[in-house]
Amino acid sequence: MEYFITLEKEVMSEVAASIIATISRYMISKGMQNDDKHPLNIIENMLYTLKDSLIGKEYTIEELKRIQAKLEFSRDYVNEVIKNNE
């Protein structure tokens, strides 16, 4: 079980990094990377915090499922914002 949890945390960390990279590329392309009040920058900061917390903290399977749901929501929201503003 420990191996599964470790693997799950690593995968989630990579997903968070991918969403962060997508946000960064988009915000840079639009010249908005310094707009701290933009929703995408707020999500990016939240994801950095979430990604960092995955490293040193122990989680139950239920907690990991909630984190996964947050990542999926964040990914979908970011993709929708980018799609609607292109």
Long-range contacts (C-beta under 8 A, 24 or more apart in sequence): 5-59, 5-61, 5-64, 8-64, 8-68, 9-54, 9-55, 9-59, 9-64, 12-54, 12-64, 12-67, 12-68, 12-71, 13-51, 13-54, 13-55, 15-71, 15-75, 16-47, 16-48, 16-50, 16-51, 16-54, 16-71, 17-51, 19-43, 19-47, 19-71, 19-74, 19-75, 19-78, 20-44, 20-47, 20-48, 20-51, 22-78, 22-79, 22-82, 23-47, 23-78, 26-78, 26-82, 30-85, 39-81, 40-78, 40-81, 43-74, 43-77, 43-78, 46-74, 47-71, 47-74
